Amino acid sequence: MNNRKTKIIGYVLYLILVLGLSFFLFLIRDQYNWVAGALRELFTYLIIGLVIIYTIISVLILFRNRTMTVLFYGLFGLIPFFISIPFFKSPIFEKPIELTGEIKTIELTYIAWACDCANWVTDYHLTKFSNNTNDSLAYYSIYIEPMTEELKLPDSVGFSNDIIKFKGQFYKNRGFPKDFIPLGDPESSRIFRYSEFEIIKSNHHDYQIELTNY
């Protein structure tokens, strides 16, 4: 009797832990910052670890007692794990810290996507993937990251078809730029960290005229 009571208490504690972690994952599902990202990853690994431990214990007890009740509890205990799967994606937005070491000068065109995504593309990719079939152009879009705060682009830049010449380096890995706080769930992309920029074309004036006429 005591043995059964111990099993029930253990199972209840397991459910409380897993469901509690799943609940916290649900609460921070749309928060994209360093703290939320780290907690999301931690909770994910804790849930996976708890499920693995629970499964191993259930299998051992099943082989020992050979009862369908144990099998039922073992399968039932996996339910919280499957419920948590949608929240396992962990957009921690790790800052790629390794640069390629190759200084490049590139001209990028701004695209006003209907999402909080990478907005800059090379002329080559803009021409080759102009139809954006299967998000091909979006895949090759680039995030930009200024080397210093003073190098941030002015407010007069960032309109559709603006063209800027940048000098800098790509990060080795796809990811998100420093201090990037997105809305929704954007895709990672290449990042170009620039040390210089030159405005080739700005549509700010035309945009202001359109607003006035509107």
C-alpha positions in Angstrom: 0.0 0.0 0.0 2.8 2.4 0.9 4.6 1.5 -2.3 1.5 2.4 -4.3 1.1 5.6 -2.4 4.7 6.5 -3.1 4.2 5.9 -6.8 1.1 8.0 -6.9 2.8 10.9 -5.1 5.8 10.6 -7.5 3.5 10.7 -10.5 1.5 13.7 -9.2 4.8 15.6 -8.6 5.9 14.7 -12.1 2.7 16.1 -13.6 2.9 19.2 -11.5 6.5 19.9 -12.6 6.0 19.2 -16.3 2.6 21.0 -16.6 4.1 23.9 -14.5 7.0 24.2 -16.9 4.7 23.9 -19.9 2.6 26.7 -18.5 5.6 29.0 -18.1 6.6 28.1 -21.7 3.2 29.2 -22.8 3.4 32.5 -20.9 6.7 33.5 -22.5 6.0 32.1 -26.0 5.9 35.5 -27.6 8.6 37.2 -25.6 11.8 37.6 -27.6 14.6 38.8 -25.3 17.6 37.3 -23.7 15.9 36.4 -20.4 12.8 34.8 -22.0 15.0 33.0 -24.5 17.2 31.5 -21.9 14.3 30.5 -19.7 12.6 29.0 -22.7 15.6 26.8 -23.5 16.0 25.9 -19.8 12.4 24.8 -19.4 12.6 22.9 -22.6 15.6 20.8 -21.4 14.0 20.3 -18.0 10.8 18.9 -19.5 12.8 16.6 -21.8 14.9 15.5 -18.9 11.9 14.8 -16.7 10.1 12.8 -19.4 13.2 10.7 -20.1 13.7 9.9 -16.4 9.9 9.2 -16.0 10.0 6.9 -19.0 13.0 5.0 -17.8 11.4 4.5 -14.4 8.1 3.4 -16.0 9.8 0.9 -18.2 11.8 -0.6 -15.3 8.6 -0.9 -13.2 6.8 -2.4 -16.1 9.4 -5.2 -16.5 9.4 -5.8 -12.8 5.6 -5.9 -12.2 4.3 -6.6 -15.7 1.0 -4.9 -15.2 -1.0 -2.9 -17.7 -1.6 -0.2 -15.1 2.1 0.7 -15.2 2.0 0.8 -19.0 -1.1 3.1 -18.9 0.6 5.5 -16.5 3.8 5.4 -18.6 1.9 6.4 -21.7 -0.3 8.9 -20.0 2.8 10.6 -18.5 4.0 11.4 -22.0 1.0 13.6 -22.7 2.5 16.7 -21.1 5.5 16.2 -23.2 3.6 16.2 -26.5 1.5 19.2 -25.3 4.8 21.1 -24.8 6.3 20.4 -28.2 4.9 23.6 -29.9 6.7 25.7 -27.3 10.1 23.9 -27.7 11.2 26.3 -30.4 13.7 28.5 -28.6 14.3 31.8 -30.4 17.0 33.0 -28.0 18.3 35.3 -30.7 21.9 34.5 -30.1 24.1 37.2 -31.3 26.6 35.7 -33.8 29.9 36.8 -32.5 32.2 35.4 -35.2 32.8 37.6 -38.3 34.1 36.2 -41.5 37.1 38.5 -41.4 36.6 39.5 -45.0 35.9 43.3 -45.5 33.3 43.9 -48.2 31.6 46.8 -49.8 28.1 46.0 -50.9 25.0 47.9 -52.2 21.7 46.8 -50.6 18.2 47.6 -51.5 15.5 48.0 -48.9 12.4 45.9 -49.2 9.3 46.7 -47.0 8.2 43.2 -46.1 4.9 42.8 -44.3 6.8 41.3 -41.3 9.6 42.1 -38.9 12.1 40.4 -41.1 15.5 41.0 -42.7 14.8 43.9 -45.1 17.9 44.3 -47.2 18.9 42.4 -50.4 21.7 42.6 -53.0 20.8 43.6 -56.5 21.8 40.1 -57.6 19.3 38.3 -55.4 16.7 41.0 -56.1 16.9 40.2 -59.8 17.3 36.5 -59.5 14.4 35.9 -57.0 12.2 38.8 -57.9 9.1 36.6 -57.7 10.0 35.5 -54.2 8.9 31.9 -55.1 8.8 29.8 -51.9 10.2 32.8 -50.0 13.5 32.5 -51.9 14.1 36.3 -51.8 13.2 36.4 -48.2 15.7 33.7 -47.5 18.6 35.7 -49.0 17.5 39.0 -47.3 20.0 40.5 -44.9 19.9 42.1 -41.5 22.2 45.0 -40.9 24.0 45.8 -37.7 26.0 49.1 -37.1 29.4 48.7 -35.5 28.6 51.7 -33.2 25.4 53.6 -32.2 26.7 56.6 -34.1 26.4 54.6 -37.3 22.7 53.8 -37.1 20.9 54.8 -40.2 18.9 58.1 -40.1 15.1 58.1 -40.1 15.2 59.3 -43.7 16.3 55.8 -44.7 14.3 52.7 -44.6 11.7 53.2 -47.4 10.9 50.8 -50.2 13.7 50.7 -52.8 16.1 52.8 -50.8 19.7 51.9 -51.8 22.6 52.1 -49.4 26.3 51.2 -49.9 27.7 49.5 -46.8 31.3 48.6 -45.9 31.8 45.9 -43.3 31.7 42.1 -42.7 29.2 39.3 -42.6 28.8 37.2 -39.5 29.6 33.5 -40.1 26.2 32.3 -38.9 22.7 33.2 -39.6 20.9 34.8 -36.7 19.6 38.2 -35.5 21.4 41.5 -35.1 22.3 43.0 -31.7 19.5 44.5 -29.7 16.9 43.1 -32.2 13.5 43.1 -30.6 11.1 41.5 -33.1 7.3 41.3 -33.4 6.0 37.8 -34.1 8.3 34.9 -35.0 10.8 36.1 -37.7 13.3 33.8 -39.5 17.0 34.1 -38.8 19.0 35.4 -41.7 22.5 36.6 -42.7 23.8 39.7 -40.8 26.1 42.4 -42.2 27.9 44.4 -39.6 28.9 47.7 -41.2 31.5 50.3 -40.3 30.6 52.8 -43.0 27.6 53.6 -45.2 26.7 55.8 -48.0 23.2 56.7 -49.1 22.9 56.1 -52.8 19.1 56.5 -53.1 16.5 57.6 -50.6 12.8 57.7 -51.3 12.0 59.7 -48.1 11.2 62.9 -50.1 8.8 61.0 -52.4 7.2 59.3 -49.4 6.6 62.7 -47.8 5.0 64.0 -51.0 2.7 61.0 -51.1 1.6 61.6 -47.5 0.9 65.3 -48.3 -1.1 64.4 -51.4 -3.0 61.7 -49.5 
